[in-house]
Amino acid sequence: MKLTGKVAVVTGAASGLGAAIARAYANEGARVGVADLDAAAAEAMAAELRAAGGEAMGLGMDVTSEAQVTQGIDALAAKFGGIDILVSNAGFQHLDSIADVSFDNWKRILAVHLDGGFLTTRACLRHMYAQGRGGTVILMGSIHSKEASVSKGPYVVAKHGLLGLCRTVAKEGAAHGVRANLICPGFVRTPLVEKQIPELAARMGLSEAKLISDVILRTTVDGEFTTVGDIAEVALFLAAFPSAALTGQSINVSHGWNMG
């Protein structure tokens, strides 16, 4: 049990990548805070983990709300005795060109990814520093933390920003035994990506099959989507890694789509 005795909080954990990571952590002995904008869905996922023999707490949380983040993280720490692992995963995407995107949509995307990443990281760091037993911060970036795509400007900017946050936390947290790393998935067939496929196909005048083979997966080494299981395995590896030999890093999980 790689995470026995650890307390983890995963945002955006009611579905997709977050749910897979929450399950992986619970299976390895962590007590898990399941945080999600949908409070009922967060509690349902926590109940699933408890039914499987784990310890979990559902947290309704808007990661752009300073009050909700602080209160949720404090409540989890009080219930389970601290915070050892953060996975800041909550996110969404809006497709539009920079010339056409509304300021409201720009701000919404940056708020969820960057403000959410900052607020959850800050709240967890305060517990990690005070506890004196170190910890690990895992931010969910993207291959778009390193390269751009058309129609995804706000998302690209936000994901680039998370790389800077990761590196800063790695340097500042080192004195407290806190590590920080960024996971950079390629295309994972989550509900978010399923929604993008018809939108992108329509924008580019392609069939969905052509979009997948000739655009989305064209530069992978094997024409395969990354899976939620792949991301959960990397998140588990980073959470259990024992030293600061691995900190401030951005790890691509993309079937070779980006090798930088």
Secondary structure, 3 states (H helix, E strand, C coil): CCCCCCEEEEECCCCHHHHHHHHHHHHCCCEEEEEECCHHHHHHHHHHHHHCCCEEEEEECCCCCHHHHHHHHHHHHHHHCCCCEEEECCCCCCCECCCCCCHHHHHHHHHHHHHHHHHHHHHHHHHHHHHCCCEEEEEECCHHHCCCCCCEHHHHHHHHHHHHHHHHHHHHHHHHCEEEEEEEECCECCHHHHHHHHHHHHHHCCCHHHHHHHHHCCCCCCCCCECHHHHHHHHHHHHHCCCCCCCCEEEEECCCCCCC
